Amino acid sequence: MRRLVAGLALVWALGGCSQLDALAPVGGAAIADMRYAANEVLLEKNIDILVAPVCSGEGLELRCTGETVNNETITAASTSEDESTFELMVGTETVYSGDVQAVLDRNGTVGAP
């Protein structure tokens, strides 16, 4: 019986590790939401990502940068102090400019609480 309990505990513990590993390294709700929104727009536009955007900062200093498979820079930047809007550029082309929540809503993505 002890082996069964120990085995179940091990399976449960290891299962939790894989879920934790899948979490994106973010620092807050606005960073997470903009990162999710940027990734959603890139997928909508069929832009192949080599390095997913990594975000840092807050307010108008909130930025995410990544890279496409064609070595173009991906840049998402907050365009409002409350971090509710952003502009997404691939290379020198603006592929989206608008509301973060609108992107999350249309894609059914649940943003950070």
The first five atom37 places (N, CA, C, CB, O) and aatype in JSON, in Angstrom:
{
  "aatype": [12, 1, 1, 10, 19, 0, 7, 10, 0, 10, 19, 17, 0, 10, 7, 7, 4, 15, 5, 10, 3, 0, 10, 0, 14, 19, 7, 7, 0, 0, 9, 0, 3, 12, 1, 18, 0, 0, 2, 6, 19, 10, 10, 6, 11, 2, 9, 3, 9, 10, 19, 0, 14, 19, 4, 15, 7, 6, 7, 10, 6, 10, 1, 4, 16, 7, 6, 16, 19, 2, 2, 6, 16, 9, 16, 0, 0, 15, 16, 15, 6, 3, 6, 15, 16, 13, 6, 10, 12, 19, 7, 16, 6, 16, 19, 18, 15, 7, 3, 19, 5, 0, 19, 10, 3, 1, 2, 7, 16, 19, 7, 0, 14],
  "atom_mask": [
    [1, 1, 1, 1, 1],
    [1, 1, 1, 1, 1],
    [1, 1, 1, 1, 1],
    [1, 1, 1, 1, 1],
    [1, 1, 1, 1, 1],
    [1, 1, 1, 1, 1],
    [1, 1, 1, 0, 1],
    [1, 1, 1, 1, 1],
    [1, 1, 1, 1, 1],
    [1, 1, 1, 1, 1],
    [1, 1, 1, 1, 1],
    [1, 1, 1, 1, 1],
    [1, 1, 1, 1, 1],
    [1, 1, 1, 1, 1],
    [1, 1, 1, 0, 1],
    [1, 1, 1, 0, 1],
    [1, 1, 1, 1, 1],
    [1, 1, 1, 1, 1],
    [1, 1, 1, 1, 1],
    [1, 1, 1, 1, 1],
    [1, 1, 1, 1, 1],
    [1, 1, 1, 1, 1],
    [1, 1, 1, 1, 1],
    [1, 1, 1, 1, 1],
    [1, 1, 1, 1, 1],
    [1, 1, 1, 1, 1],
    [1, 1, 1, 0, 1],
    [1, 1, 1, 0, 1],
    [1, 1, 1, 1, 1],
    [1, 1, 1, 1, 1],
    [1, 1, 1, 1, 1],
    [1, 1, 1, 1, 1],
    [1, 1, 1, 1, 1],
    [1, 1, 1, 1, 1],
    [1, 1, 1, 1, 1],
    [1, 1, 1, 1, 1],
    [1, 1, 1, 1, 1],
    [1, 1, 1, 1, 1],
    [1, 1, 1, 1, 1],
    [1, 1, 1, 1, 1],
    [1, 1, 1, 1, 1],
    [1, 1, 1, 1, 1],
    [1, 1, 1, 1, 1],
    [1, 1, 1, 1, 1],
    [1, 1, 1, 1, 1],
    [1, 1, 1, 1, 1],
    [1, 1, 1, 1, 1],
    [1, 1, 1, 1, 1],
    [1, 1, 1, 1, 1],
    [1, 1, 1, 1, 1],
    [1, 1, 1, 1, 1],
    [1, 1, 1, 1, 1],
    [1, 1, 1, 1, 1],
    [1, 1, 1, 1, 1],
    [1, 1, 1, 1, 1],
    [1, 1, 1, 1, 1],
    [1, 1, 1, 0, 1],
    [1, 1, 1, 1, 1],
    [1, 1, 1, 0, 1],
    [1, 1, 1, 1, 1],
    [1, 1, 1, 1, 1],
    [1, 1, 1, 1, 1],
    [1, 1, 1, 1, 1],
    [1, 1, 1, 1, 1],
    [1, 1, 1, 1, 1],
    [1, 1, 1, 0, 1],
    [1, 1, 1, 1, 1],
    [1, 1, 1, 1, 1],
    [1, 1, 1, 1, 1],
    [1, 1, 1, 1, 1],
    [1, 1, 1, 1, 1],
    [1, 1, 1, 1, 1],
    [1, 1, 1, 1, 1],
    [1, 1, 1, 1, 1],
    [1, 1, 1, 1, 1],
    [1, 1, 1, 1, 1],
    [1, 1, 1, 1, 1],
    [1, 1, 1, 1, 1],
    [1, 1, 1, 1, 1],
    [1, 1, 1, 1, 1],
    [1, 1, 1, 1, 1],
    [1, 1, 1, 1, 1],
    [1, 1, 1, 1, 1],
    [1, 1, 1, 1, 1],
    [1, 1, 1, 1, 1],
    [1, 1, 1, 1, 1],
    [1, 1, 1, 1, 1],
    [1, 1, 1, 1, 1],
    [1, 1, 1, 1, 1],
    [1, 1, 1, 1, 1],
    [1, 1, 1, 0, 1],
    [1, 1, 1, 1, 1],
    [1, 1, 1, 1, 1],
    [1, 1, 1, 1, 1],
    [1, 1, 1, 1, 1],
    [1, 1, 1, 1, 1],
    [1, 1, 1, 1, 1],
    [1, 1, 1, 0, 1],
    [1, 1, 1, 1, 1],
    [1, 1, 1, 1, 1],
    [1, 1, 1, 1, 1],
    [1, 1, 1, 1, 1],
    [1, 1, 1, 1, 1],
    [1, 1, 1, 1, 1],
    [1, 1, 1, 1, 1],
    [1, 1, 1, 1, 1],
    [1, 1, 1, 1, 1],
    [1, 1, 1, 0, 1],
    [1, 1, 1, 1, 1],
    [1, 1, 1, 1, 1],
    [1, 1, 1, 0, 1],
    [1, 1, 1, 1, 1],
    [1, 1, 1, 1, 1]
  ],
  "atom_positions": [
    [[0.81, -1.19, 0.0], [0.0, 0.0, 0.0], [0.87, 1.26, 0.0], [-0.93, -0.01, 1.2], [0.54, 2.24, -0.67]],
    [[1.98, 1.23, 0.76], [2.88, 2.39, 0.78], [3.45, 2.68, -0.59], [4.01, 2.17, 1.78], [3.59, 3.84, -0.98]],
    [[3.78, 1.61, -1.33], [4.33, 1.8, -2.68], [3.31, 2.48, -3.59], [4.75, 0.46, -3.29], [3.66, 3.35, -4.38]],
    [[2.05, 2.09, -3.47], [1.0, 2.67, -4.29], [0.85, 4.16, -3.98], [-0.34, 1.95, -4.04], [0.79, 4.98, -4.9]],
    [[0.81, 4.5, -2.7], [0.68, 5.9, -2.31], [1.91, 6.69, -2.76], [0.5, 6.01, -0.78], [1.77, 7.81, -3.27]],
    [[3.09, 6.13, -2.59], [4.32, 6.82, -3.01], [4.34, 7.0, -4.52], [5.56, 6.03, -2.56], [4.73, 8.05, -5.02]],
    [[3.91, 5.97, -5.25], [3.86, 6.05, -6.71], [2.89, 7.11, -7.19], [0.0, 0.0, 0.0], [3.2, 7.87, -8.1]],
    [[1.7, 7.16, -6.58], [0.7, 8.18, -6.95], [1.2, 9.58, -6.62], [-0.62, 7.91, -6.23], [0.97, 10.52, -7.39]],
    [[1.87, 9.73, -5.49], [2.43, 11.04, -5.12], [3.49, 11.48, -6.12], [3.03, 10.98, -3.7], [3.56, 12.66, -6.48]],
    [[4.31, 10.55, -6.57], [5.34, 10.87, -7.55], [4.73, 11.29, -8.88], [6.27, 9.67, -7.76], [5.17, 12.27, -9.49]],
    [[3.74, 10.56, -9.34], [3.06, 10.9, -10.6], [2.41, 12.28, -10.49], [1.99, 9.84, -10.96], [2.52, 13.09, -11.41]],
    [[1.76, 12.54, -9.38], [1.11, 13.84, -9.18], [2.15, 14.96, -9.18], [0.31, 13.85, -7.87], [1.93, 16.0, -9.8]],
    [[3.26, 14.77, -8.49], [4.31, 15.79, -8.41], [4.94, 16.06, -9.76], [5.39, 15.35, -7.42], [5.16, 17.22, -10.12]],
    [[5.22, 15.03, -10.51], [5.83, 15.21, -11.83], [4.86, 15.87, -12.81], [6.3, 13.87, -12.39], [5.27, 16.66, -13.65]],
    [[3.59, 15.55, -12.7], [2.58, 16.18, -13.56], [2.52, 17.68, -13.33], [0.0, 0.0, 0.0], [2.35, 18.44, -14.27]],
    [[2.66, 18.1, -12.08], [2.67, 19.52, -11.76], [3.87, 20.24, -12.33], [0.0, 0.0, 0.0], [3.78, 21.41, -12.7]],
    [[5.01, 19.55, -12.42], [6.22, 20.17, -12.95], [6.05, 20.55, -14.41], [7.42, 19.23, -12.79], [6.44, 21.64, -14.81]],
    [[5.46, 19.67, -15.2], [5.31, 19.97, -16.62], [4.37, 21.14, -16.83], [4.81, 18.75, -17.38], [4.55, 21.92, -17.77]],
    [[3.37, 21.29, -15.97], [2.46, 22.42, -16.08], [3.17, 23.71, -15.72], [1.23, 22.22, -15.19], [2.95, 24.74, -16.36]],
    [[4.01, 23.68, -14.7], [4.75, 24.87, -14.33], [5.74, 25.27, -15.4], [5.47, 24.64, -13.01], [5.95, 26.46, -15.63]],
    [[6.36, 24.31, -16.05], [7.33, 24.6, -17.1], [6.68, 25.3, -18.29], [8.0, 23.33, -17.55], [7.36, 26.04, -19.01]],
    [[5.38, 25.09, -18.51], [4.69, 25.66, -19.66], [4.3, 27.11, -19.44], [3.47, 24.85, -19.97], [3.91, 27.79, -20.39]],
    [[4.39, 27.62, -18.21], [4.02, 29.0, -17.96], [5.02, 29.95, -18.6], [3.94, 29.25, -16.45], [6.23, 29.72, -18.57]],
    [[4.49, 31.02, -19.19], [5.35, 32.01, -19.82], [6.04, 32.86, -18.76], [4.55, 32.9, -20.78], [5.42, 33.2, -17.75]],
    [[7.3, 33.19, -18.97], [8.0, 34.04, -18.0], [7.56, 35.49, -18.15], [9.52, 33.91, -18.17], [8.06, 36.2, -19.02]],
    [[6.65, 35.91, -17.31], [6.12, 37.27, -17.4], [6.16, 37.91, -16.03], [4.68, 37.27, -17.95], [6.38, 37.22, -15.02]],
    [[5.97, 39.2, -15.97], [6.08, 39.89, -14.71], [4.81, 40.55, -14.24], [0.0, 0.0, 0.0], [4.84, 41.21, -13.19]],
    [[3.7, 40.42, -14.94], [2.46, 41.04, -14.5], [1.38, 40.88, -15.55], [0.0, 0.0, 0.0], [1.62, 40.36, -16.64]],
    [[0.19, 41.34, -15.2], [-0.97, 41.16, -16.07], [-0.79, 41.88, -17.41], [-2.22, 41.67, -15.38], [-1.07, 41.3, -18.45]],
    [[-0.34, 43.12, -17.39], [-0.21, 43.87, -18.64], [0.83, 43.25, -19.55], [0.15, 45.33, -18.36], [0.63, 43.17, -20.76]],
    [[1.93, 42.81, -18.98], [2.97, 42.16, -19.78], [2.43, 40.87, -20.39], [4.22, 41.85, -18.92], [2.63, 40.61, -21.58]],
    [[1.74, 40.08, -19.59], [1.18, 38.82, -20.08], [0.17, 39.08, -21.18], [0.53, 38.03, -18.94], [0.2, 38.42, -22.23]],
    [[-0.74, 40.03, -20.95], [-1.78, 40.31, -21.94], [-1.19, 40.78, -23.26], [-2.75, 41.34, -21.41], [-1.62, 40.34, -24.33]],
    [[-0.19, 41.68, -23.2], [0.39, 42.16, -24.44], [1.16, 41.05, -25.16], [1.33, 43.34, -24.17], [1.13, 40.96, -26.38]],
    [[1.83, 40.22, -24.39], [2.55, 39.09, -25.0], [1.58, 38.15, -25.69], [3.36, 38.33, -23.94], [1.81, 37.73, -26.82]],
    [[0.48, 37.8, -25.0], [-0.53, 36.94, -25.62], [-1.1, 37.58, -26.87], [-1.66, 36.63, -24.62], [-1.24, 36.93, -27.91]],
    [[-1.44, 38.88, -26.79], [-2.03, 39.58, -27.93], [-1.05, 39.64, -29.11], [-2.44, 41.01, -27.52], [-1.45, 39.41, -30.25]],
    [[0.21, 39.94, -28.84], [1.21, 39.98, -29.91], [1.33, 38.63, -30.59], [2.59, 40.42, -29.36], [1.37, 38.54, -31.82]],
    [[1.4, 37.57, -29.8], [1.49, 36.23, -30.38], [0.26, 35.88, -31.2], [1.69, 35.19, -29.28], [0.37, 35.25, -32.25]],
    [[-0.93, 36.27, -30.72], [-2.16, 36.01, -31.46], [-2.16, 36.72, -32.81], [-3.37, 36.44, -30.63], [-2.55, 36.13, -33.82]],
    [[-1.74, 37.98, -32.84], [-1.7, 38.72, -34.09], [-0.7, 38.08, -35.06], [-1.32, 40.2, -33.84], [-0.98, 37.94, -36.25]],
    [[0.46, 37.69, -34.55], [1.45, 37.03, -35.4], [0.88, 35.75, -36.01], [2.73, 36.7, -34.59], [1.11, 35.46, -37.18]],
    [[0.13, 34.99, -35.22], [-0.49, 33.77, -35.74], [-1.57, 34.1, -36.77], [-1.1, 32.95, -34.6], [-1.66, 33.44, -37.8]],
    [[-2.39, 35.12, -36.49], [-3.43, 35.54, -37.43], [-2.84, 35.93, -38.79], [-4.22, 36.72, -36.86], [-3.41, 35.62, -39.84]],
    [[-1.71, 36.59, -38.75], [-1.06, 37.09, -39.97], [-0.14, 36.05, -40.61], [-0.26, 38.35, -39.66], [0.55, 36.35, -41.59]],
    [[-0.14, 34.82, -40.07], [0.7, 33.74, -40.58], [2.18, 34.11, -40.63], [0.24, 33.33, -41.96], [2.88, 33.78, -41.59]],
    [[2.64, 34.79, -39.6], [4.05, 35.18, -39.5], [4.76, 34.09, -38.71], [4.22, 36.6, -38.81], [4.41, 33.82, -37.56]],
    [[5.75, 33.46, -39.33], [6.48, 32.38, -38.69], [7.48, 32.94, -37.69], [7.2, 31.52, -39.74], [8.32, 33.79, -38.03]],
    [[7.39, 32.47, -36.47], [8.19, 32.99, -35.36], [9.38, 32.07, -35.1], [7.33, 33.14, -34.08], [9.22, 30.86, -34.94]],
    [[10.56, 32.65, -35.06], [11.75, 31.92, -34.65], [11.95, 32.06, -33.15], [13.0, 32.43, -35.42], [12.16, 31.08, -32.44]],
    [[11.88, 33.31, -32.65], [12.01, 33.61, -31.23], [10.76, 34.37, -30.82], [13.33, 34.43, -30.91], [10.53, 35.49, -31.27]],
    [[9.94, 33.76, -29.96], [8.71, 34.41, -29.49], [9.06, 35.69, -28.74], [7.89, 33.45, -28.59], [10.07, 35.76, -28.05]],
    [[8.21, 36.71, -28.88], [8.48, 37.97, -28.19], [8.6, 37.8, -26.68], [7.38, 38.96, -28.51], [7.8, 37.13, -26.03]],
    [[9.63, 38.43, -26.14], [9.88, 38.47, -24.7], [9.66, 39.92, -24.27], [11.34, 37.97, -24.33], [10.16, 40.84, -24.91]],
    [[8.91, 40.1, -23.19], [8.47, 41.43, -22.8], [9.1, 41.9, -21.49], [6.97, 41.45, -22.67], [9.45, 41.11, -20.62]],
    [[9.22, 43.23, -21.39], [9.67, 43.85, -20.15], [9.21, 45.31, -20.14], [11.22, 43.76, -20.0], [8.83, 45.86, -21.17]],
    [[9.26, 45.92, -18.97], [8.89, 47.32, -18.83], [7.46, 47.48, -18.34], [0.0, 0.0, 0.0], [6.77, 46.5, -18.05]],
    [[7.03, 48.73, -18.27], [5.65, 49.04, -17.89], [5.27, 50.38, -18.46], [5.48, 49.03, -16.35], [6.13, 51.18, -18.83]],
    [[3.96, 50.63, -18.54], [3.47, 51.88, -19.1], [3.91, 52.01, -20.55], [0.0, 0.0, 0.0], [3.86, 51.06, -21.32]],
    [[4.35, 53.2, -20.9], [4.81, 53.44, -22.27], [6.16, 52.79, -22.56], [4.91, 54.93, -22.53], [6.6, 52.77, -23.71]],
    [[6.8, 52.26, -21.53], [8.08, 51.56, -21.7], [7.91, 50.05, -21.88], [8.99, 51.84, -20.5], [8.9, 49.33, -22.0]],
    [[6.66, 49.56, -21.88], [6.4, 48.13, -22.06], [6.71, 47.75, -23.5], [4.93, 47.78, -21.69], [6.11, 48.28, -24.43]],
    [[7.65, 46.82, -23.68], [8.09, 46.37, -25.0], [8.3, 44.88, -25.01], [9.38, 47.07, -25.42], [8.7, 44.27, -24.02]],
    [[8.0, 44.3, -26.17], [8.27, 42.88, -26.4], [9.09, 42.79, -27.69], [6.94, 42.04, -26.5], [8.78, 43.47, -28.67]],
    [[10.11, 41.97, -27.68], [10.9, 41.78, -28.89], [11.11, 40.3, -29.16], [12.26, 42.5, -28.78], [11.25, 39.49, -28.24]],
    [[11.14, 39.97, -30.44], [11.36, 38.61, -30.89], [11.92, 38.63, -32.29], [0.0, 0.0, 0.0], [12.41, 39.66, -32.76]],
    [[11.85, 37.48, -32.96], [12.44, 37.39, -34.31], [11.65, 36.39, -35.15], [13.93, 36.97, -34.24], [11.19, 35.36, -34.65]],
    [[11.49, 36.71, -36.43], [10.83, 35.8, -37.35], [11.85, 34.82, -37.93], [10.12, 36.58, -38.49], [13.05, 35.0, -37.75]],
    [[11.36, 33.79, -38.62], [12.28, 32.84, -39.24], [13.06, 33.48, -40.38], [11.5, 31.63, -39.76], [14.08, 32.95, -40.83]],
    [[12.58, 34.63, -40.86], [13.29, 35.38, -41.91], [14.23, 36.43, -41.33], [12.28, 36.05, -42.85], [14.66, 37.34, -42.04]],
    [[14.55, 36.3, -40.04], [15.45, 37.2, -39.34], [14.97, 38.65, -39.27], [16.78, 37.17, -40.01], [15.77, 39.57, -39.19]],
    [[13.65, 38.84, -39.3], [13.09, 40.18, -39.11], [12.78, 40.35, -37.62], [11.8, 40.39, -39.98], [12.36, 39.41, -36.95]],
    [[13.0, 41.55, -37.13], [12.73, 41.83, -35.72], [11.23, 42.02, -35.51], [13.5, 43.09, -35.26], [10.56, 42.72, -36.26]],
    [[10.72, 41.38, -34.47], [9.34, 41.56, -34.03], [9.39, 42.5, -32.84], [8.64, 40.18, -33.66], [10.11, 42.26, -31.88]],
    [[8.6, 43.6, -32.91], [8.56, 44.55, -31.81], [7.12, 44.89, -31.49], [9.35, 45.82, -32.16], [6.37, 45.36, -32.36]],
    [[6.72, 44.67, -30.26], [5.42, 45.11, -29.76], [5.7, 46.16, -28.71], [4.56, 43.9, -29.18], [6.52, 45.96, -27.82]],
    [[5.02, 47.3, -28.82], [5.26, 48.39, -27.87], [3.94, 48.98, -27.42], [6.16, 49.49, -28.51], [3.04, 49.21, -28.22]],
    [[3.84, 49.22, -26.13], [2.66, 49.85, -25.57], [2.54, 51.26, -26.13], [2.71, 49.88, -24.02], [3.53, 51.98, -26.25]],
    [[1.3, 51.65, -26.48], [1.07, 53.0, -26.99], [0.21, 53.82, -26.03], [0.41, 52.95, -28.38], [-0.27, 54.9, -26.38]],
    [[0.01, 53.29, -24.82], [-0.77, 54.02, -23.81], [-0.17, 53.75, -22.43], [-2.27, 53.61, -23.86], [0.36, 52.67, -22.16]],
    [[-0.28, 54.74, -21.59], [0.27, 54.62, -20.23], [-0.38, 53.49, -19.44], [0.1, 55.94, -19.47], [0.27, 52.86, -18.61]],
    [[-1.67, 53.22, -19.71], [-2.36, 52.14, -18.99], [-2.17, 50.77, -19.65], [-3.85, 52.46, -18.9], [-2.76, 49.78, -19.22]],
    [[-1.35, 50.72, -20.68], [-0.94, 49.48, -21.36], [-2.1, 48.75, -22.04], [-0.28, 48.54, -20.36], [-2.04, 47.53, -22.22]],
    [[-3.15, 49.48, -22.41], [-4.33, 48.86, -23.02], [-4.25, 48.82, -24.54], [-5.57, 49.6, -22.61], [-5.03, 48.11, -25.18]],
    [[-3.32, 49.56, -25.13], [-3.14, 49.55, -26.58], [-1.68, 49.3, -26.92], [-3.63, 50.9, -27.21], [-0.78, 49.59, -26.12]],
    [[-1.46, 48.76, -28.12], [-0.08, 48.49, -28.54], [0.04, 48.53, -30.04], [0.39, 47.14, -28.01], [-0.94, 48.48, -30.78]],
    [[1.29, 48.61, -30.47], [1.63, 48.56, -31.9], [2.58, 47.39, -32.09], [2.27, 49.92, -32.4], [3.53, 47.22, -31.33]],
    [[2.31, 46.59, -33.11], [3.13, 45.43, -33.41], [3.77, 45.62, -34.77], [2.3, 44.12, -33.36], [3.09, 45.82, -35.77]],
    [[5.09, 45.55, -34.79], [5.84, 45.71, -36.04], [6.66, 44.47, -36.31], [6.74, 46.96, -35.99], [7.21, 43.85, -35.4]],
    [[6.74, 44.12, -37.58], [7.63, 43.06, -38.04], [8.54, 43.73, -39.06], [6.84, 41.81, -38.66], [8.1, 44.16, -40.12]],
    [[9.82, 43.8, -38.72], [10.73, 44.58, -39.54], [10.31, 46.04, -39.45], [0.0, 0.0, 0.0], [10.25, 46.6, -38.35]],
    [[10.02, 46.66, -40.59], [9.57, 48.05, -40.62], [8.08, 48.18, -40.87], [10.33, 48.82, -41.68], [7.56, 49.29, -40.96]],
    [[7.38, 47.04, -40.99], [5.94, 47.04, -41.28], [5.11, 46.93, -40.0], [5.59, 45.9, -42.24], [5.33, 46.04, -39.18]],
    [[4.16, 47.85, -39.86], [3.22, 47.76, -38.75], [2.14, 46.75, -39.13], [2.59, 49.17, -38.41], [1.41, 46.96, -40.11]],
    [[2.04, 45.67, -38.37], [1.05, 44.63, -38.68], [-0.2, 44.76, -37.81], [1.67, 43.24, -38.49], [-1.23, 44.16, -38.11]],
    [[-0.13, 45.54, -36.73], [-1.29, 45.79, -35.89], [-1.04, 47.02, -35.04], [-1.61, 44.57, -35.0], [0.07, 47.25, -34.56]],
    [[-2.1, 47.8, -34.87], [-2.07, 48.92, -33.96], [-3.47, 49.04, -33.38], [-1.61, 50.25, -34.67], [-4.42, 49.31, -34.11]],
    [[-3.59, 48.84, -32.08], [-4.91, 48.91, -31.48], [-4.97, 48.34, -30.08], [0.0, 0.0, 0.0], [-3.97, 48.29, -29.36]],
    [[-6.16, 47.92, -29.72], [-6.49, 47.49, -28.37], [-6.0, 46.08, -28.07], [-7.97, 47.57, -28.15], [-6.21, 45.17, -28.87]],
    [[-5.36, 45.9, -26.93], [-4.89, 44.58, -26.48], [-6.08, 43.66, -26.25], [-4.04, 44.7, -25.18], [-6.1, 42.53, -26.74]],
    [[-7.08, 44.14, -25.5], [-8.21, 43.29, -25.13], [-9.02, 42.85, -26.34], [-9.11, 44.03, -24.16], [-9.58, 41.75, -26.34]],
    [[-9.1, 43.68, -27.37], [-9.84, 43.31, -28.58], [-9.22, 42.07, -29.23], [-9.86, 44.48, -29.59], [-9.94, 41.19, -29.72]],
    [[-7.9, 41.99, -29.24], [-7.21, 40.82, -29.8], [-7.5, 39.6, -28.94], [-5.68, 41.06, -29.89], [-7.82, 38.54, -29.47]],
    [[-7.4, 39.76, -27.63], [-7.66, 38.63, -26.73], [-9.1, 38.15, -26.86], [-7.37, 39.04, -25.27], [-9.35, 36.94, -26.86]],
    [[-10.04, 39.08, -26.97], [-11.45, 38.72, -27.08], [-11.76, 37.98, -28.37], [-12.31, 39.97, -26.99], [-12.45, 36.96, -28.35]],
    [[-11.26, 38.47, -29.49], [-11.6, 37.83, -30.77], [-10.97, 36.46, -30.93], [-11.18, 38.7, -31.91], [-11.43, 35.65, -31.74]],
    [[-9.92, 36.2, -30.18], [-9.27, 34.89, -30.25], [-9.63, 33.97, -29.09], [-7.77, 35.08, -30.29], [-9.13, 32.85, -29.0]],
    [[-10.49, 34.45, -28.23], [-10.9, 33.63, -27.1], [-9.79, 33.38, -26.1], [0.0, 0.0, 0.0], [-9.84, 32.42, -25.33]],
    [[-8.77, 34.24, -26.11], [-7.64, 34.09, -25.2], [-8.0, 34.75, -23.87], [-6.34, 34.7, -25.8], [-8.46, 35.89, -23.83]],
    [[-7.8, 34.02, -22.81], [-8.04, 34.58, -21.49], [-6.76, 35.25, -21.04], [-8.49, 33.48, -20.46], [-5.72, 34.61, -20.9]],
    [[-6.85, 36.55, -20.83], [-5.68, 37.29, -20.39], [-5.41, 37.05, -18.91], [0.0, 0.0, 0.0], [-6.13, 36.31, -18.24]],
    [[-4.41, 37.69, -18.44], [-4.05, 37.57, -17.02], [-5.1, 38.27, -16.17], [-2.63, 38.16, -16.74], [-5.68, 39.26, -16.61]],
    [[-5.35, 37.77, -14.96], [-6.36, 38.38, -14.08], [-5.94, 39.75, -13.6], [-6.65, 37.49, -12.89], [-6.67, 40.4, -12.85]]
  ]
}
